[in-house]
Amino acid sequence: MKTLLIALCMVTLFSVSAYADLDEYYKYVDQYTKDRNAFLDLKERAMSGDIAAQSEIGTIYFEGRPPGLPQNLKKAHKWFKMAADQGDSEAQYRMGFMSTEGMGEFIGVEGDDKKARKYVEKSAKSGHREAQKMMMGVSMGAGFLNSNEKDLIAAYKWAGLAKGEGEDLDTEIEESMKELEKMMTSAELARAKGMLKREINKRGAHKGGMGAYGRSRSK
């Protein structure tokens, strides 16, 4: 009798476990179908010229996201380029480092450091904070994009645009600005501050186009 009860309990436990696994399986299949349909819809919009959809597909391939798509940097580059060439600042930023000679060789596309820099600069001018920070580094001669020439005034401008204010303050950038101030002469610093002020005033009429600094100013 005891053996029979144990056997019945084992059958019951196995059945519950099997149903639980089956339930999880169907949930997975259902989610996979939803993700796949969403991706196909996104791709259709991207192929019809939707810039945001093109950039999103680039991100999906770049990160290797659902629906079970493996990372594919070459395809990511293709979609980012389509969006970047139409003015999407996020895609331009991504193209900045995906189009370098080293990265291009790695992912199997033609790389060009000069074009890569142009992409980053376009993104930065559109107000993309990470691109602005990257341009600050390039202007400081950090070596990225084979930049060996320093322009501390330009670096200060990009840092100021990326800095932000209040809760949006980037303390790392703020520290970089203090270091730049120490590296410049008083005349250079005056020019740098003047350039930053003019840039802020110039973009002030275009809300949302000034990066983190501009967004906090335009509230």
C-alpha positions in Angstrom: 0.0 0.0 0.0 2.8 2.4 0.9 4.6 1.7 -2.3 1.3 2.3 -4.3 0.8 5.7 -2.5 4.4 6.7 -3.3 3.9 5.8 -6.9 0.6 7.7 -7.2 2.3 10.8 -5.6 5.1 10.6 -8.1 2.7 10.4 -11.0 0.8 13.4 -9.7 3.9 15.4 -9.2 5.2 14.5 -12.6 1.9 15.5 -14.2 1.9 18.9 -12.4 5.5 19.4 -13.5 4.7 18.5 -17.1 1.7 20.8 -17.2 3.8 23.6 -15.7 6.5 23.1 -18.3 3.8 22.9 -21.1 2.2 26.1 -19.8 5.6 27.9 -19.9 6.2 26.5 -23.4 2.9 27.8 -24.8 3.6 31.2 -23.1 7.0 31.2 -24.9 5.5 30.3 -28.2 2.8 32.9 -27.9 5.4 35.6 -27.0 7.7 34.5 -29.8 4.8 34.9 -32.3 3.9 38.3 -31.0 7.6 39.4 -31.2 8.0 38.0 -34.7 4.8 39.7 -35.9 6.0 43.0 -34.3 9.4 42.6 -36.0 7.8 41.9 -39.4 5.6 45.0 -39.0 8.6 47.1 -38.0 10.6 45.8 -40.9 7.8 46.7 -43.3 7.6 50.2 -42.0 11.4 50.5 -42.2 11.5 49.3 -45.8 8.8 51.9 -46.7 11.2 54.7 -45.4 10.2 55.1 -41.7 13.4 56.5 -40.2 12.6 55.6 -36.6 11.8 52.0 -37.6 15.1 51.7 -39.5 17.0 52.9 -36.5 15.1 50.5 -34.2 15.9 47.5 -36.5 19.5 48.5 -36.4 19.4 48.4 -32.6 17.7 45.0 -32.7 20.4 43.6 -34.8 23.1 45.4 -32.9 21.9 44.0 -29.5 20.7 40.6 -30.8 17.2 41.1 -29.3 14.0 39.1 -29.5 12.4 37.5 -31.5 15.5 35.3 -31.0 17.6 37.2 -33.5 21.3 36.7 -33.1 23.5 39.8 -33.1 24.4 40.8 -36.6 26.6 43.9 -36.8 26.7 44.0 -40.6 22.9 44.2 -40.8 22.9 46.7 -37.9 25.3 48.8 -39.9 23.1 48.6 -43.0 19.9 49.8 -41.1 21.7 52.4 -39.1 23.2 53.9 -42.2 19.8 54.2 -43.8 18.4 56.1 -40.8 21.6 58.1 -40.3 21.7 59.4 -43.9 18.1 60.6 -43.3 19.1 62.5 -40.2 18.4 60.2 -37.3 20.7 61.4 -34.5 20.8 58.0 -32.6 21.7 56.2 -35.9 24.3 58.8 -36.7 25.9 58.3 -33.3 26.0 54.5 -33.8 27.4 54.9 -37.2 30.2 57.0 -35.7 31.9 54.1 -34.1 30.6 51.4 -36.5 32.2 53.2 -39.5 35.7 53.5 -38.2 38.4 51.7 -40.1 39.0 49.2 -37.3 35.3 48.4 -36.6 34.5 48.3 -40.3 37.1 45.7 -40.9 35.8 43.7 -37.9 32.2 43.6 -39.1 32.9 43.3 -42.8 32.1 46.8 -44.1 34.2 49.6 -45.6 35.5 51.8 -42.8 36.4 55.4 -43.0 37.5 57.4 -39.9 36.7 60.8 -41.6 33.2 59.7 -42.4 32.8 58.2 -39.0 33.7 61.5 -37.4 31.2 63.4 -39.6 28.5 61.0 -38.4 29.4 61.7 -34.8 29.5 65.5 -35.3 26.1 65.5 -37.1 24.6 63.6 -34.2 26.2 66.0 -31.7 24.9 69.0 -33.5 21.4 67.5 -33.3 21.8 67.4 -29.5 22.7 63.8 -28.9 24.5 63.8 -25.5 26.7 60.8 -26.0 27.8 62.1 -29.4 28.6 65.5 -27.8 30.7 63.7 -25.1 32.4 61.8 -27.9 33.2 65.0 -29.8 34.6 66.5 -26.6 37.0 63.5 -26.4 37.9 63.9 -30.1 38.6 67.6 -29.6 40.8 66.8 -26.7 42.9 64.6 -28.9 41.8 61.4 -27.2 43.0 59.4 -30.2 39.5 58.2 -31.2 38.9 58.5 -35.0 42.7 59.1 -35.4 42.3 62.6 -34.0 45.7 63.9 -32.9 44.9 67.5 -33.0 43.6 69.3 -29.9 41.0 72.0 -29.9 40.3 72.8 -26.3 37.8 75.6 -27.1 35.7 73.2 -29.2 36.1 70.5 -26.4 34.7 73.0 -23.9 31.8 73.8 -26.1 30.8 70.2 -26.6 31.2 69.5 -22.9 29.0 72.4 -22.0 26.3 71.3 -24.3 26.4 67.8 -22.9 26.6 68.8 -19.3 23.0 69.3 -18.4 21.6 71.0 -15.3 19.8 70.0 -12.1 18.9 66.3 -11.9 20.2 65.9 -15.5 23.7 67.1 -14.5 26.5 64.9 -15.8 29.1 65.2 -13.0 31.8 63.5 -15.1 31.4 66.1 -17.8 31.4 68.9 -15.2 34.8 67.6 -13.9 36.1 67.5 -17.5 35.1 71.2 -18.0 37.0 72.1 -14.8 40.1 70.3 -16.2 39.7 72.1 -19.5 39.5 75.5 -17.7 42.9 74.7 -16.1 44.4 73.8 -19.4 43.4 77.0 -21.2 44.7 80.5 -21.0 42.3 83.2 -19.8 41.8 84.4 -23.4 41.1 80.9 -24.6 38.6 80.3 -21.8 36.8 83.5 -22.6 36.5 82.5 -26.2 35.3 79.0 -25.2 32.6 80.4 -22.9 31.6 82.9 -25.6 31.3 80.1 -28.1 29.2 77.9 -25.7 26.9 80.9 -25.0 26.4 81.6 -28.6 25.6 78.0 -29.3 23.1 77.9 -26.6 21.4 81.1 -27.8 21.4 79.9 -31.4 19.7 76.6 -30.5 17.4 78.1 -27.9 14.7 78.6 -30.5 14.7 74.9 -31.4 13.5 73.1 -28.3 14.7 69.5 -28.0 17.7 70.2 -30.3 20.3 71.1 -27.7 21.0 67.8 -26.0 20.6 67.4 -22.2 21.7 71.0 -21.6 19.1 72.5 -23.9 16.3 70.3 -22.7 16.8 71.4 -19.1 17.0 75.0 -20.3 13.8 74.9 -22.3 11.6 73.6 -19.6 
